[in-house]
Amino acid sequence: MSIIKVLVVDDSAVVRQSLSHVLNSDEALEVISVASDPFVAVKKISKQVPDVITLDIEMPRMDGITFLQRIMSQHPIPVVIISSLTANGSELAIRALELGAVDIIQKNTLSVDTFSESAQQIIDIVKAAGKSVIRRKARFHQVHQAPTSKVKTNLTVTSNKIIGIGASTGGTEAIKTVLEQMPIDCPGIVIVQHMPEVFTRSFAKRLNSLCKIEVKEAKDGDSILRGRALIAPGNYHMEVQRSGSKYYVHVRSGESVNRHRPSVDVLFHSIAKHAGRNAVGMIMTGMGADGAKGLLAMHNMGAFTLAQDEKSSVVYGMPKEAVKLGAVDKVAALSMLAEHALTSINYRMA
């Protein structure tokens, strides 16, 4: 078994100790070193290159964002962001994901209890990062600005069609790619991205500034409208419900499913039940199997189902499991997923 070597970079000695304890409790992971700031980290990397770096954002001498930019431009290494549960911290974390970080860990989930659910989630995230494919991009040299001519309107007619999307590790950039291709009158979209509480709000806000369609963090009872994408809030499941010809979302608490809340399976099963063949399901990059059984349920109810291909996935886990179950009608590159979804819907509407 190949051991994933981890470098922990954080100015807090308590966080360094806690995170090291959790990661070292799994036989597939080994914390080879810790660093109190990016300057110390650079020295550590020069001696031994890790497979994964966990990185705090707010640190003395050099902030984590600047350090991340340098890593991705000089020697790309999978990076997992460690962020505080604050609005400012979440916005910086979303920026870090745009720069190439593969996932986020909440600081307040760190615990010395290696048998806790949160500890297992941390282990899963770092393992996924260790298996991820880092693609060097010059994305951080660009400054994104919302199109000045963009006009968004909340269409009052609920779409009869729904696009359901599920993703995990690497999903933030994948979802952005898909949503940026969606026309302003596209069918209503519902999304589960494995992401901590609060961070989903910043993620939705960021996408809303970049896309032609409206993107928002879902609230219980929100209508699924044409030209609108609803993102499940972190720590809550989201289900699709139907009232007559109109669809809306039910946001609720509950037990984790596949160790996730929100869970893609929960969303997809609800779409299968209430939308059937009037839906398209899309499963994207991520570790594990969350969403595979739900996509199969959608497929069995007549929905058109898509999976991101291995080449364009950061982690080819969730799509692979869906393909193995026979849940997928078409496997496609990330750049083609939106087109296939819309083509399928146009065909069904004809």
N, C-alpha and C positions, 0 to 999 in steps of 0.2 A: 504493500500500500504506500502510495506517495504521500509524504507529509507536506502540508501547506505551511510554509514559514511566514510568520507575521511580525511586523514591526509596529509597535504601539507608540504613537506620537501624541502626547497630551501634557499640558503644563501642570495638571493636577496629579500629585503622587497617589492620591486615593483612587482616582480613575485608572491610572496605569496599573496599580496593584489589583484592583477589582477585575478589570478587563483581562489582564494576564491570567488571573486565577480561573476565570470562566473559560477562556480559550484553551488553556493548557489541560483542562479537564476532559477534553475530547482527544482521542488518540490520533485523529487525522490532522490536528493542528498543533503548532509549536510556536510560542512567542520567543523569537530568537534574540530580541532586544527591545528596549524601550528608550524613548527620547523625550526630553522635557520641552523641546522646541524644534523648529525646522532646521536650525543650524546644527544642532546635535544630531538630528536625523540624517542629514547629508553625510556626516562623518561615519555614521553607522552603516549607511548604504554603500559607501565606498569600500567598506571592509567585507560586507556580506549583503547581497541583494535579496530582499524578501520577495515572497510571492504575492503578499498583500500588505498594504499599509492601512492602519486605522488612524484617522487624522481628525484632531480637534480643529475647529474653525478659528476660534478666538484665542490667540496665544501671544505672548510677549515677543518682541524683536522682529518676528515675521508672522503675519496672519496665515491661516491655513489656505485661503483662496490663492494667495500669491505663490505659496509653496506648491499647491496643486498645479497651477499653470506651468511652473517650471518643470515639474515631474512629467507632465503630459507632453511638453515640448521637447524635452531632452531624453528622458528614459521612461516611457509609459509603463506604469505598474498599477495593477488594480487597487483602487483606493476606496475605503469605506469611511464615510463621514460620521464623526461623533458630534452631535449637536444638542444644545440645550433646548428645552421645550418653551421657546419664546417666539413671538412673531418675527423679530429681527433675525433670530437664529435660523428660523425656518426659511426665510427669504434667502439668506446666505447659503443654506444647504441646497436649495433649489438651484441657485447659481452654480454651486459646486457640481451638481449632477449635469448641468449643461456643459461644464468644462471637462467632463469625463469621469467623474466619480461614479461608482456603480451602485451604491446604495447608502442608506442612512440608518444609524443607530441612535436612539434617544439616550441621552446621558442618564435620565432618571430611571431607566430600566436596568442599569448596571447593578448587580447584586452578587454577593459572595456565595449565594445559594445556587450551586451549579445544577440543581435538579428542578429549578423553577422553569415555567414556560418562557419567561422573558430571556433567561440564560440560553435556552435551546434555540430561541429565535435569533439571538446574537451569533451563536455558533453556526446556524444555518446560513445567515447572511455572509459571514466571513468565508465559509466553505464555497458558497456560490461565487463570491468574488474571486476566490482562488481558481475556479474553473471558468471564469469569464474570459471573453475575447476582447481585448482592448484595441480599439481601432484609433489610430492617431488621427486627430482632426485639428484643423486650424480654427475651430469654432470660436475659441476664446479671443481671437484677434478681431472679431467682429462685434459691433455694438448693435443689438437688436432694438429696433424702434417700431412702434405700432404704425401701420400705414395711415397716413394723414387723411386719405380719402375714405377710410372704412366707416361704413354706417351700419350699425347693428339694430335689428328690430326684433322684438319678441313677437313671433308670429302667433296669432290667436288660435289657429287651427292645429289641433294635435295631429301629428303624423300617424298614419295607419301602419307604418313600418317602423321597426326599431333596429338599431345596430348596437349589439352588446360587445364590449371589449374587456378582456382580462389580461393583466400583465404583472410582472414582478421585477426581478433584477434586470436593469437595463431598460425598463419599460417607460420611464419618464421621457426619454428622448424618442423612443419608438412611438409612443402615443402622440407626441408633438408632431412627428413626421406625418402621421395619419391625419390628424385634425387640421393641420395646415393645408391639406389637399381638399378638404371638404368644402363644397359650395355653400353659400349662405342659406339656401333652401333645402339642405340635405335632411334626411330623416333624423328623428331624435336619436341621440346617442347616450348610452349609459355605460359607465366605466368603473371597473375596480382595478386600482393600482395598489399593490401592497406598499403601504407607506404609513408612518406613525401619525397619530393625532396632531392636528394643527398644521402639519406639513402639507396635507392635501389642500388646505385653503390657499396657501401660498402657491402651490402647484397650479391650481385652477386659475388663480389670479394672473399668473404668468402666462398661461396658455391663452387666456381671454385677451391679453394685450397683443398676442402674436397671430391669432387666427381670425378668419372672416366670421366664423360662427361665434355665438355666445358660449362661454365655458364657465361653469360655476360649481362650487362644492354643493352637493345635494343637501336639501333639507326635507324632512318628512312631509310628504304631500305634494312635492314639486311635480308639476306636469312635465311630461316628456313631449317636447315641442319640436317642430321642424326648425333647423338652424340652431339647436341648443344641445350641448353636451353636459351631462351631469356626472360628476365624479363622486364616488362614495367617500364620505368622510372617514378619516382614520379612526380606528377603534369601533366602528359601527358597520353592521351588515347593511346592504342595500338590496331591496327586492323590487321587481316590477309588478304592479297591480293594474287591474283594468276596471273601468267603470263605463259600461256601454262601449262606444268606439274609442274612448279616450284612455290613454295610459298615464300612470303616475308612479312615483316611487314611494316605497315604505322604507324608512330608515330606522333601524332598531338596534338594540344591544343584543346580547345573547352569547352563548358559548362560542369559542373559536372553532372554526371548521378547517381541517387540514392545518391546524396551528395558526390560522389566519383569521383576523377580523379587521377589515372586511374580507370576505372570501369570494373568489370568482365563482366557485361552485354554487354558492347561495344565489348569486345574481343569475347565473345561467339557468339553473333549475326553475327559477321564477319566470324567466323569459319563455322557457319551453312550455310551462303551464299556461301562461296568460297570452302569449303572442304566437306561439307555434310557427307555422310557415310564414308568418308576416315579419319574421326577424332574420337577421344575419348575425352569426356569432364569430368572433375573432379572438383567437388566443395567441398571445405574443410571448416574447422573451421572458424567461424566469426559471428559477430552480424549483424542482418538486413537481407535484401532479395536480395542484389546485386548479380547477376549471376543466379538467379532462372529462370527468364524469358528467358535469353539467353541460359541456359542449355535446357530448354523446346524446344526452336527453333532448337538446335542441335539434340535433341532427335527426333523431328518431321521430320528432314531431314535425319534420318537414322544413326546418330552417336551413338556410345555406350556411355552411361553416367553413371558416378559413383558419389556417395556421401559418405563422411566420416561419420561414425556412431557416435551416441551421446556419447557413452562411451569413445571414444578416442579423442573427440573434446574438446577444451578448452571452446569454446562457441558454442552451437548447435543452431545456428540461420540460417545462409545461407543454410546449408544442409537441415535443417528441412523445410524451405520454398520451396526448390526445390522438396523435396519429396511430400509435400502437393500439388504441381502443377501437379504431375504425370510426372515429368521430368527425373526421375532417373530409370535406368535399374537395378542397383545393389547398395545396401548400404553395406559398408565394413569397417572394422577396418583400422586405418591408416597404420598399418604394412602390410596390404594386398592390398592396392590400386595400387601400382606399378605392382604387379604380375597380378592383374585383367586387368589392362590396356594393358599390354604386351600380355597376353593370348588372349584378344579380338582382338588385331591387328594381331597376328599370325594366328588366326582363319580366319580373313577376307583376309589375304594374301594367304591362302592356296587355 
